[in-house]
Amino acid sequence: MTAYVIRRLWQMIPTLAGVILLIFFLFNWVGGDPAQVLAGKISNPEQIANIRKQLGVDQPYWYQLWVFVQQVFTFDFGRSWATNEEVSRILLTRVGPTLTIMVPVLVLETLLAVVFAIMVAYVRGSLTDRTIMVICTTAMSISFLVYIIVGQWFFGFILGWFPVQGWSESTLRNVLNYAPLPIFLAILVGLAPQLRLYRSFFLEEINQDYVRTARAKGLPEKKVMLKHVLRNALIPILTNVGIHLPSVFVGSFLLEVFFSIPGLGREIVTAVNRSDFPVIKAVTVYLAMLTMFVNLLVDVLYKAVDPRVSFK
């Protein structure tokens, strides 16, 4: 396994180089002249030239690329063009509220989806199975924005159980007061598609030969589902969780905007609206790096779930 991990880490180097080149190309050739964006409509050539000099975009492209590589590995993307705040400080201060919301969402959503999916697969073909699938399909057809608006109106204004908006400096207060409602709504939205997907994973394993062999040996159906079907279905489930794990650090911008949560998702939306390139570039690069490491972690976990998996 050690040799496999080292080889995968080595393979990340050209991948990261490609990501850096692609981002540099997009922001320097496709994104337009940042000096003209910052100067606004009322500007003159002297102002634009001065801004270009301050930003360093008047330097040759090879030098700008070298500066960009240094920024990636030193975690120093300079200051925000919109607020003049250090980009590293923006990322570090905004990621906390995002993780406070999104980590419980990912954990609870995955656990509930697995439990409900295996229960539905156990009664496959029954009226209960069909009813739950109809409910899931209906829930998936409703926009996330509708859940947020209705949830704020009902739980916030009508029942008064939770504050509709806000965030504080106290982590405990955030967890107990401000986070429960957005977490609940996010789980409510994400549970239906995950349940349908995991149910299909379980049904695919149920039809395998090893399951029929286990039943032929006289094992109870519950033991077959929990010991054999669940364990083998965990591999595609891990893959699906790995796909969604990087988004935990970005957060749901709809939740953060409508609940006034100062997280990374809302910051990204604000940076895009302001054409704040340093913030956007930093988030893009580190999200790509996080995705590569998450993929490696998921591949290693395959071995823990199924000892038959071999690394080559």
TORVEX-414559 format. One record per residue (C-alpha): x, z, y; residue number from 1; chain. Coordinates in Angstrom, 3 decimals. Example, Ala and Ser with C-alpha at 12.3 -4.5 7.8 and 13.67 -1.06 7.14 Angstrom:
2
> c1 c3 c2 seq mol
> 12.300 7.800 -4.500 1 A
> 13.670 7.140 -1.060 2 A
This chain:
312
> c1 c3 c2 seq mol
> 0.000 0.000 0.000 1 A
> 2.860 0.796 2.381 2 A
> 4.270 -2.704 2.042 3 A
> 0.814 -4.169 2.691 4 A
> 0.326 -2.082 5.858 5 A
> 3.779 -3.029 7.168 6 A
> 3.069 -6.699 6.494 7 A
> -0.261 -6.507 8.288 8 A
> 1.326 -4.774 11.267 9 A
> 3.964 -7.494 11.382 10 A
> 1.246 -10.166 11.325 11 A
> -0.415 -8.532 14.340 12 A
> 2.528 -9.510 16.564 13 A
> 1.784 -13.274 16.688 14 A
> -1.941 -12.513 16.896 15 A
> -1.408 -10.249 19.898 16 A
> 0.863 -12.851 21.484 17 A
> -1.899 -15.424 21.108 18 A
> -4.436 -13.048 22.653 19 A
> -2.149 -12.384 25.639 20 A
> -1.546 -16.110 26.185 21 A
> -5.255 -16.910 25.928 22 A
> -6.257 -14.187 28.393 23 A
> -3.494 -15.212 30.791 24 A
> -4.623 -18.843 30.607 25 A
> -8.296 -18.023 31.161 26 A
> -7.711 -15.765 34.152 27 A
> -5.114 -18.002 35.838 28 A
> -6.519 -21.485 35.270 29 A
> -10.213 -21.039 34.492 30 A
> -10.984 -17.920 36.549 31 A
> -10.148 -19.540 39.886 32 A
> -7.970 -18.285 42.699 33 A
> -8.390 -14.491 43.009 34 A
> -7.156 -14.600 46.611 35 A
> -10.102 -16.764 47.642 36 A
> -12.478 -14.442 45.778 37 A
> -11.142 -11.391 47.606 38 A
> -10.911 -13.140 50.973 39 A
> -14.592 -14.072 50.896 40 A
> -16.293 -16.986 52.568 41 A
> -14.958 -16.227 56.060 42 A
> -11.187 -16.571 55.723 43 A
> -8.288 -18.699 56.820 44 A
> -5.233 -20.056 54.988 45 A
> -2.991 -17.331 56.374 46 A
> -5.227 -14.553 55.001 47 A
> -5.413 -16.245 51.600 48 A
> -1.619 -16.684 51.499 49 A
> -1.121 -13.018 52.415 50 A
> -3.522 -11.858 49.680 51 A
> -1.831 -14.117 47.123 52 A
> 1.510 -12.540 48.020 53 A
> 0.106 -9.010 47.702 54 A
> -1.382 -9.802 44.298 55 A
> 1.752 -11.562 43.098 56 A
> -0.100 -14.750 42.182 57 A
> 2.211 -16.777 44.406 58 A
> 4.996 -16.314 41.850 59 A
> 5.774 -18.901 39.123 60 A
> 3.535 -18.758 36.075 61 A
> 6.357 -17.691 33.748 62 A
> 7.033 -14.678 35.967 63 A
> 3.329 -13.773 36.146 64 A
> 3.149 -13.969 32.346 65 A
> 6.155 -11.644 32.022 66 A
> 4.520 -9.153 34.405 67 A
> 1.310 -9.351 32.386 68 A
> 3.179 -8.589 29.127 69 A
> 4.823 -5.593 30.807 70 A
> 1.424 -4.363 31.950 71 A
> 0.048 -4.559 28.411 72 A
> 2.806 -2.469 26.841 73 A
> 3.215 0.017 29.701 74 A
> -0.528 0.593 30.156 75 A
> -0.098 -0.130 33.844 76 A
> -2.373 -2.872 35.165 77 A
> -1.939 -1.784 38.744 78 A
> -4.922 -0.923 40.880 79 A
> -8.479 -2.132 40.946 80 A
> -9.079 -4.870 43.488 81 A
> -12.461 -3.381 44.367 82 A
> -11.806 0.377 44.551 83 A
> -7.982 0.565 44.739 84 A
> -8.121 3.076 41.867 85 A
> -5.504 2.859 39.133 86 A
> -6.822 0.778 36.239 87 A
> -5.351 3.174 33.666 88 A
> -7.224 6.051 35.300 89 A
> -10.444 4.035 35.297 90 A
> -10.161 3.398 31.556 91 A
> -9.245 6.988 30.690 92 A
> -12.017 8.557 32.776 93 A
> -14.736 6.122 31.720 94 A
> -14.083 6.095 27.976 95 A
> -15.094 9.776 27.567 96 A
> -18.784 9.373 28.523 97 A
> -18.971 6.197 26.444 98 A
> -17.642 7.918 23.316 99 A
> -19.967 10.880 23.924 100 A
> -22.897 8.507 23.498 101 A
> -21.637 5.858 21.100 102 A
> -19.817 7.942 18.450 103 A
> -22.958 9.930 17.495 104 A
> -24.912 6.679 17.569 105 A
> -22.549 4.957 15.122 106 A
> -22.310 7.938 12.756 107 A
> -25.994 8.836 12.669 108 A
> -27.155 5.229 12.583 109 A
> -24.891 4.440 9.618 110 A
> -25.822 7.549 7.651 111 A
> -29.559 7.136 8.233 112 A
> -29.445 3.430 7.444 113 A
> -27.600 4.027 4.160 114 A
> -29.970 6.816 3.083 115 A
> -33.143 4.928 3.979 116 A
> -31.845 1.649 2.559 117 A
> -31.047 3.116 -0.840 118 A
> -34.443 4.840 -0.888 119 A
> -36.201 1.557 -0.093 120 A
> -34.107 -0.283 -2.676 121 A
> -35.107 2.355 -5.221 122 A
> -38.810 1.504 -4.707 123 A
> -38.123 -2.237 -4.283 124 A
> -41.133 -4.495 -4.546 125 A
> -43.610 -1.693 -3.915 126 A
> -46.083 -1.338 -1.064 127 A
> -43.747 1.169 0.585 128 A
> -40.902 -1.337 0.514 129 A
> -43.014 -4.105 2.067 130 A
> -44.453 -1.789 4.718 131 A
> -41.029 -0.578 5.815 132 A
> -39.719 -4.147 5.998 133 A
> -42.668 -5.158 8.202 134 A
> -42.012 -2.184 10.484 135 A
> -38.314 -3.084 10.700 136 A
> -39.090 -6.708 11.535 137 A
> -41.511 -5.610 14.252 138 A
> -38.979 -3.141 15.687 139 A
> -36.275 -5.836 15.760 140 A
> -38.508 -8.195 17.730 141 A
> -38.821 -5.767 20.658 142 A
> -36.182 -5.891 23.389 143 A
> -33.801 -2.969 23.807 144 A
> -34.836 -2.833 27.452 145 A
> -38.419 -2.069 26.428 146 A
> -37.246 0.877 24.326 147 A
> -35.294 2.244 27.282 148 A
> -38.126 1.928 29.793 149 A
> -40.782 3.326 27.456 150 A
> -38.445 6.098 26.253 151 A
> -37.641 7.190 29.809 152 A
> -41.304 7.122 30.779 153 A
> -42.593 9.012 27.733 154 A
> -39.822 11.534 26.997 155 A
> -38.655 11.947 30.572 156 A
> -41.703 11.689 32.839 157 A
> -44.620 12.484 30.526 158 A
> -43.149 15.129 28.198 159 A
> -40.276 16.198 30.448 160 A
> -38.009 16.928 27.488 161 A
> -34.918 15.153 28.832 162 A
> -33.596 14.088 32.237 163 A
> -34.064 10.384 32.836 164 A
> -30.712 9.864 34.526 165 A
> -27.548 11.741 35.327 166 A
> -24.194 12.979 34.068 167 A
> -22.091 16.043 34.811 168 A
> -18.531 17.324 34.525 169 A
> -19.518 19.703 31.709 170 A
> -19.185 18.184 28.232 171 A
> -21.545 20.753 26.716 172 A
> -24.224 20.058 29.293 173 A
> -23.880 16.326 28.754 174 A
> -24.214 16.693 24.983 175 A
> -27.234 18.988 25.197 176 A
> -29.116 17.523 28.184 177 A
> -28.101 14.007 29.142 178 A
> -26.906 12.435 25.883 179 A
> -29.775 13.111 23.397 180 A
> -32.283 10.622 24.843 181 A
> -29.944 7.588 25.060 182 A
> -28.541 8.454 21.613 183 A
> -32.037 8.656 20.156 184 A
> -33.094 5.332 21.687 185 A
> -29.910 3.580 20.550 186 A
> -30.421 4.811 16.987 187 A
> -34.070 3.788 17.113 188 A
> -33.078 0.255 18.089 189 A
> -30.141 -0.139 15.720 190 A
> -31.670 1.472 12.637 191 A
> -34.059 -1.376 11.773 192 A
> -31.512 -4.226 11.457 193 A
> -28.985 -1.979 9.704 194 A
> -31.611 -0.792 7.220 195 A
> -32.573 -4.365 6.359 196 A
> -28.932 -5.376 5.975 197 A
> -27.924 -2.429 3.797 198 A
> -31.047 -2.854 1.685 199 A
> -29.910 -6.399 0.912 200 A
> -26.484 -5.048 -0.094 201 A
> -28.081 -2.593 -2.509 202 A
> -30.456 -5.182 -3.967 203 A
> -27.549 -7.539 -4.575 204 A
> -25.706 -4.860 -6.535 205 A
> -28.819 -3.863 -8.495 206 A
> -28.920 -7.313 -10.104 207 A
> -25.316 -7.108 -11.353 208 A
> -24.470 -6.859 -15.047 209 A
> -22.821 -3.440 -14.783 210 A
> -26.109 -1.956 -13.526 211 A
> -28.037 -3.345 -16.488 212 A
> -25.343 -1.960 -18.781 213 A
> -25.654 1.476 -17.196 214 A
> -29.415 1.410 -17.683 215 A
> -28.981 0.281 -21.285 216 A
> -26.805 3.336 -21.919 217 A
> -29.752 5.510 -20.905 218 A
> -28.574 6.669 -17.468 219 A
> -31.397 7.789 -15.153 220 A
> -32.280 5.374 -12.353 221 A
> -31.304 7.856 -9.642 222 A
> -27.858 8.299 -11.174 223 A
> -27.439 4.548 -11.458 224 A
> -28.312 4.105 -7.797 225 A
> -26.105 6.902 -6.479 226 A
> -23.101 6.603 -8.793 227 A
> -22.843 2.864 -9.376 228 A
> -24.895 0.879 -6.866 229 A
> -24.029 2.978 -3.793 230 A
> -20.297 3.009 -4.479 231 A
> -20.044 -0.747 -4.944 232 A
> -22.253 -1.471 -1.938 233 A
> -19.979 0.607 0.305 234 A
> -17.480 -2.252 0.625 235 A
> -19.787 -4.587 2.610 236 A
> -21.129 -1.539 4.457 237 A
> -17.586 -0.624 5.528 238 A
> -17.073 -4.201 6.671 239 A
> -20.194 -4.034 8.819 240 A
> -19.194 -0.668 10.299 241 A
> -15.732 -2.043 11.062 242 A
> -17.265 -4.938 12.963 243 A
> -19.258 -2.562 15.166 244 A
> -16.553 0.089 15.599 245 A
> -14.712 -1.585 18.533 246 A
> -17.984 -1.785 20.441 247 A
> -18.114 2.015 20.353 248 A
> -15.340 2.089 22.957 249 A
> -17.106 -0.435 25.169 250 A
> -20.498 1.203 24.899 251 A
> -23.926 -0.192 25.621 252 A
> -24.032 -1.289 29.238 253 A
> -27.847 -1.152 29.250 254 A
> -27.808 2.536 28.310 255 A
> -25.096 3.369 30.809 256 A
> -26.724 1.443 33.644 257 A
> -30.278 2.724 33.156 258 A
> -29.226 6.327 32.414 259 A
> -26.513 6.394 35.126 260 A
> -23.783 7.226 32.619 261 A
> -20.313 6.642 34.132 262 A
> -19.000 4.953 31.012 263 A
> -16.807 1.997 30.251 264 A
> -19.703 -0.381 29.637 265 A
> -21.113 0.097 33.126 266 A
> -17.603 -0.180 34.576 267 A
> -17.103 -3.549 32.863 268 A
> -20.375 -4.883 34.256 269 A
> -19.384 -3.682 37.737 270 A
> -15.927 -5.257 37.385 271 A
> -17.451 -8.600 36.382 272 A
> -19.828 -8.550 39.350 273 A
> -16.925 -7.763 41.685 274 A
> -14.488 -10.198 40.025 275 A
> -12.180 -7.235 39.488 276 A
> -9.692 -9.080 37.274 277 A
> -7.232 -6.199 36.552 278 A
> -9.982 -4.074 34.989 279 A
> -11.421 -6.982 33.005 280 A
> -8.015 -8.053 31.688 281 A
> -7.097 -4.527 30.641 282 A
> -10.350 -3.992 28.741 283 A
> -10.094 -7.409 27.071 284 A
> -6.527 -6.894 25.856 285 A
> -6.995 -3.375 24.531 286 A
> -10.298 -4.225 22.870 287 A
> -8.541 -7.060 21.021 288 A
> -5.778 -4.677 19.924 289 A
> -8.343 -2.100 18.819 290 A
> -10.164 -4.740 16.764 291 A
> -6.965 -5.634 14.908 292 A
> -6.227 -1.999 14.035 293 A
> -9.832 -1.375 12.963 294 A
> -9.682 -4.366 10.611 295 A
> -6.521 -2.934 9.060 296 A
> -8.165 0.493 8.689 297 A
> -11.201 -1.021 6.970 298 A
> -8.991 -2.952 4.531 299 A
> -7.164 0.267 3.615 300 A
> -10.463 2.103 3.132 301 A
> -11.512 -0.526 0.593 302 A
> -8.941 0.970 -1.772 303 A
> -10.358 4.474 -1.300 304 A
> -13.881 3.279 -2.019 305 A
> -13.007 1.036 -4.956 306 A
> -9.746 1.730 -6.855 307 A
> -9.984 -1.747 -8.398 308 A
> -9.096 -3.297 -5.046 309 A
> -5.451 -4.405 -4.994 310 A
> -3.310 -5.213 -1.962 311 A
> -1.379 -8.457 -2.148 312 A
